[in-house]
Amino acid sequence: MNRPILLLFTILFLLAEPLFAQDLSVFNCIGKNKSEIIKAFGQPAHIDNSIPSMVCIFYKNPNMVFVLDETGIYQADIVKKYSSEKELRKDLSRCIEKSIAAGFRSDTLSAGSITLRGPGVTAEVVILSNNNTYKLKIEAKRHE
């Protein structure tokens, strides 16, 4: 392979990586404003502004929902599908490592349910599996 083509593939890989490496750490989004979310995740699939105290921002692949009021995001959810349990566990491990580094502590409720508690945020992590289909669901909420 000649150099220009190799260079082009390298540049495309580096530019495309953020699109494929969606961060599961939605708990980091609590308190941020709408523009910060759009900057981090790109243009959403839909924004519902019909109720000012409950603006919802929707993304697909993975499915993410951010709910915010005038003070910022107070709830963030993500559901991501996986083709294998190994892939799911790898993403989950990275998410928990990031949360612990951010000052969260983990309470393992069962093999498929974990609660992460941090400064002003509680996140429920649930692993769902059915007939070789694997999903990871994270629901983070602001608390006082």
Secondary structure, 3 states (H helix, E strand, C coil): CCHHHHHHHHHHHHHHHHHHCCCCCHHHHCCCCHHHHHHHHCCCCEEECCCHHHEEEEECCCEEEEEEECCEEEEEEEEEEECCHHHHHHHHHHHHHHHHHCCCEEEEEECCEEEEEECCEEEEEEEEEECCEEEEEEEEEECC
